[in-house]
């Protein structure tokens, strides 16, 4: 029970690999953003679509009583935009995580990581350091709640775009039948820019996602999310994101 919790906290649909404590996965995702360029309401929207090829590998070391674990994870991604190809990127990341089970129904995970992104337009290249804490509560055999807090700092090649940010969120997940789950998600976030204070912004998001496991390794995931954002200067904009993904857990 506890080991499965470690994996579910760090992987999209991970299944326990208790024999060698190593697991990984790969995913191909298609996403459409209705307002990729963050255009305000009085400006025509500029939508775009992207395809993301993502993979990760992780290993964990559980304590003798199986209530605690240390986890290391490495990941990589290729992001390809359909229209705004200057934002095509190759991403690399690594993180160190800690896991603690208060009980079989309440668990805490904390992690710190680094993400490096290299874009087609190198002026957007970035190094992002982040830390996250997550609480997960299993209310019944089919219903769970999750809350998280994230802080991050990004150093961007174009210094004015370097920024610091935070986000908080909560989700409720329902697994009505075996191998299927539906999640409702709410989140709030804010970001400040080192050299462009007028671009400081905040936002909120509401979304729904569904995941279906296909056998022991494959899964399919669909989601839709609606965002509302506003800059410090009072300029607001909205966008809707649609996503479809096919993944493999090893």
C-alpha positions as CSV (number, residue, x, y, z in Angstrom):
1,X,0.0,0.0,0.0
2,X,2.7,2.5,1.0
3,X,5.0,1.6,-1.9
4,X,2.1,2.0,-4.4
5,X,1.5,5.5,-2.9
6,X,5.1,6.5,-3.6
7,X,4.6,5.7,-7.3
8,X,1.2,7.2,-7.7
9,X,2.6,10.5,-6.2
10,X,5.4,10.8,-8.8
11,X,4.0,9.1,-11.9
12,X,0.9,9.7,-14.1
13,X,-0.4,6.2,-13.7
14,X,2.5,4.3,-12.2
15,X,2.2,0.7,-11.0
16,X,4.3,-0.8,-8.3
17,X,7.7,-2.3,-9.3
18,X,8.7,-3.5,-5.8
19,X,11.2,-6.1,-7.1
20,X,13.9,-3.6,-8.0
21,X,12.4,-0.2,-6.9
22,X,12.8,1.2,-10.4
23,X,10.1,2.4,-12.7
24,X,9.6,4.7,-15.7
25,X,7.3,5.7,-18.4
26,X,6.8,7.5,-21.7
27,X,4.0,9.6,-23.1
28,X,2.9,11.3,-26.3
29,X,0.5,14.2,-25.8
30,X,-1.3,16.5,-28.2
31,X,-2.4,19.8,-26.7
32,X,-4.4,22.7,-28.2
33,X,-4.3,26.2,-26.6
34,X,-7.0,28.6,-27.7
35,X,-5.0,31.7,-26.9
36,X,-1.3,30.7,-27.0
37,X,0.0,34.3,-27.4
38,X,-2.0,35.5,-24.3
39,X,-4.0,38.0,-26.3
40,X,-6.4,40.3,-24.3
41,X,-10.1,40.3,-25.0
42,X,-10.0,43.1,-27.6
43,X,-7.3,41.4,-29.7
44,X,-7.8,38.5,-32.0
45,X,-6.7,35.2,-30.4
46,X,-3.7,33.3,-31.7
47,X,-4.3,29.6,-31.0
48,X,-1.6,26.9,-31.4
49,X,-1.2,23.2,-30.9
50,X,1.8,21.3,-29.7
51,X,2.9,17.7,-29.6
52,X,5.0,16.6,-26.6
53,X,7.1,13.5,-26.4
54,X,7.9,12.8,-22.8
55,X,9.8,10.1,-20.8
56,X,11.0,9.6,-17.3
57,X,13.0,7.1,-15.2
58,X,13.0,6.9,-11.4
59,X,14.3,4.9,-8.5
60,X,13.3,4.9,-4.8
61,X,14.7,3.7,-1.5
62,X,12.0,2.7,1.0
63,X,12.6,2.7,4.8
64,X,12.4,-0.6,6.6
65,X,8.9,0.1,7.9
66,X,7.8,1.2,4.4
67,X,6.4,4.5,5.7
68,X,9.2,6.7,4.2
69,X,11.1,6.7,1.0
70,X,13.6,8.7,-1.0
71,X,13.1,9.0,-4.7
72,X,15.3,10.3,-7.6
73,X,13.8,11.0,-11.0
74,X,15.2,12.0,-14.4
75,X,13.0,13.2,-17.3
76,X,13.2,14.5,-20.8
77,X,10.8,15.9,-23.4
78,X,10.6,17.2,-26.9
79,X,8.0,19.9,-27.5
80,X,7.0,20.8,-31.1
81,X,4.6,23.7,-31.8
82,X,2.5,23.7,-34.9
83,X,2.6,27.5,-35.5
84,X,4.9,29.3,-33.1
85,X,7.9,27.1,-33.8
86,X,10.3,29.5,-32.0
87,X,8.9,27.8,-28.9
88,X,9.9,24.3,-30.0
89,X,12.1,23.0,-27.1
90,X,14.2,20.1,-25.8
91,X,13.8,19.8,-22.1
92,X,15.8,17.9,-19.4
93,X,15.0,17.6,-15.7
94,X,15.9,15.9,-12.5
95,X,14.4,15.9,-9.0
96,X,14.9,14.5,-5.5
97,X,11.8,13.6,-3.6
98,X,10.8,12.5,-0.1
99,X,7.8,10.5,0.9
100,X,6.1,10.0,4.2
101,X,3.0,8.0,5.0
102,X,1.1,9.3,8.1
103,X,-1.2,6.4,7.6
104,X,-2.5,4.3,4.7
105,X,-5.0,7.2,3.9
106,X,-2.8,10.3,4.3
107,X,0.6,10.8,2.7
108,X,3.0,13.7,2.1
109,X,5.5,14.1,-0.7
110,X,8.1,16.9,-1.1
111,X,10.5,17.3,-4.0
112,X,13.1,19.8,-5.3
113,X,14.1,19.8,-9.0
114,X,15.8,21.5,-11.9
115,X,14.4,21.8,-15.4
116,X,16.5,23.0,-18.4
117,X,14.8,24.1,-21.6
118,X,16.5,24.8,-24.9
119,X,14.3,26.5,-27.4
120,X,14.5,27.0,-31.2
121,X,14.9,30.7,-30.4
122,X,17.7,30.6,-27.8
123,X,16.6,33.9,-26.3
124,X,13.9,31.9,-24.4
125,X,16.3,29.2,-23.0
126,X,15.7,28.8,-19.3
127,X,16.9,27.0,-16.1
128,X,14.1,26.6,-13.6
129,X,14.5,25.5,-10.0
130,X,11.4,24.4,-8.1
131,X,10.2,22.9,-4.9
132,X,6.8,21.3,-4.2
133,X,4.9,19.8,-1.3
134,X,1.8,17.6,-1.8
135,X,-0.7,16.1,0.6
136,X,-2.9,13.3,-0.6
137,X,-5.9,11.9,1.3
138,X,-7.7,8.7,0.5
139,X,-11.3,9.3,1.7
140,X,-12.8,6.1,0.5
141,X,-11.9,3.2,-1.8
142,X,-12.8,5.3,-4.8
143,X,-12.4,8.9,-3.8
144,X,-9.2,10.9,-2.9
145,X,-8.2,14.5,-2.4
146,X,-4.9,16.2,-3.2
147,X,-3.5,19.7,-2.3
148,X,-0.1,21.1,-3.4
149,X,2.1,24.1,-3.1
150,X,4.9,24.9,-5.6
151,X,7.5,27.7,-5.7
152,X,9.9,28.2,-8.5
153,X,12.6,30.5,-9.9
154,X,13.5,30.7,-13.6
155,X,16.6,32.2,-15.1
156,X,16.0,33.1,-18.8
157,X,18.6,34.0,-21.5
158,X,16.7,37.2,-22.0
159,X,17.2,38.6,-18.5
160,X,14.0,40.6,-18.5
161,X,11.9,37.4,-18.7
162,X,13.6,35.8,-15.7
163,X,10.9,35.3,-13.0
164,X,9.8,33.9,-9.7
165,X,6.5,32.2,-9.2
166,X,4.2,30.2,-7.0
167,X,1.1,28.0,-7.4
168,X,-1.4,26.3,-5.2
169,X,-3.9,23.7,-6.2
170,X,-6.4,21.1,-5.2
171,X,-8.0,18.2,-6.9
172,X,-10.6,15.5,-6.3
173,X,-10.3,12.1,-8.0
174,X,-13.0,9.5,-8.4
175,X,-12.3,6.0,-9.6
176,X,-15.8,4.7,-10.5
177,X,-14.6,1.5,-12.0
178,X,-11.3,-0.5,-12.0
179,X,-8.6,1.1,-14.2
180,X,-10.5,4.4,-14.7
181,X,-10.5,7.7,-12.9
182,X,-11.9,11.2,-13.3
183,X,-10.4,14.3,-11.6
184,X,-11.6,17.8,-11.0
185,X,-8.8,20.4,-10.6
186,X,-8.6,24.0,-9.3
187,X,-5.4,26.0,-9.1
188,X,-4.1,29.6,-8.6
189,X,-0.8,31.0,-9.5
190,X,1.3,34.2,-9.6
191,X,4.6,35.3,-11.3
192,X,6.9,38.3,-11.0
193,X,9.5,39.3,-13.7
194,X,12.9,40.6,-12.8
195,X,13.2,43.2,-15.5
196,X,9.6,43.8,-16.6
197,X,7.4,44.5,-13.5
198,X,4.5,45.6,-15.7
199,X,4.3,42.0,-17.0
200,X,3.8,40.5,-13.5
201,X,0.7,38.4,-13.6
202,X,-1.6,36.0,-11.7
203,X,-4.2,33.5,-12.8
204,X,-6.6,30.7,-11.9
205,X,-7.6,27.5,-13.6
206,X,-10.4,25.0,-13.4
207,X,-10.2,21.7,-15.3
208,X,-11.4,18.1,-15.6
209,X,-9.3,15.1,-16.7
210,X,-10.1,11.4,-17.3
211,X,-7.6,8.5,-17.4
212,X,-8.2,5.0,-18.5
213,X,-5.6,2.2,-18.2
214,X,-5.5,-0.2,-21.1
215,X,-4.1,-3.4,-19.7
216,X,-1.1,-3.4,-17.4
217,X,1.1,-0.8,-19.1
218,X,-0.8,1.4,-21.5
219,X,-3.1,4.3,-20.6
220,X,-5.0,7.0,-22.3
221,X,-5.7,10.5,-20.8
222,X,-7.9,13.4,-21.9
223,X,-8.3,16.7,-20.2
224,X,-9.8,20.2,-20.7
225,X,-8.9,23.3,-18.6
226,X,-10.1,26.9,-18.6
227,X,-7.7,29.7,-17.5
228,X,-8.3,33.3,-16.5
229,X,-5.2,35.5,-16.2
230,X,-4.5,39.1,-15.4
231,X,-1.3,41.2,-15.5
232,X,-0.4,43.8,-12.8
233,X,-1.3,46.5,-15.4
234,X,-4.9,45.2,-15.4
235,X,-4.8,43.5,-18.8
236,X,-6.8,40.2,-18.6
237,X,-6.9,37.3,-21.0
238,X,-8.4,33.8,-21.1
239,X,-7.6,30.6,-22.7
240,X,-8.8,27.0,-23.0
241,X,-6.5,24.0,-23.2
242,X,-7.5,20.6,-24.6
243,X,-5.2,17.6,-24.3
244,X,-5.1,14.0,-25.4
245,X,-2.3,11.6,-24.4
246,X,-1.3,8.0,-24.9
247,X,1.3,6.7,-22.4
248,X,3.2,3.6,-21.3
249,X,4.3,2.7,-17.8
250,X,7.2,0.3,-17.3
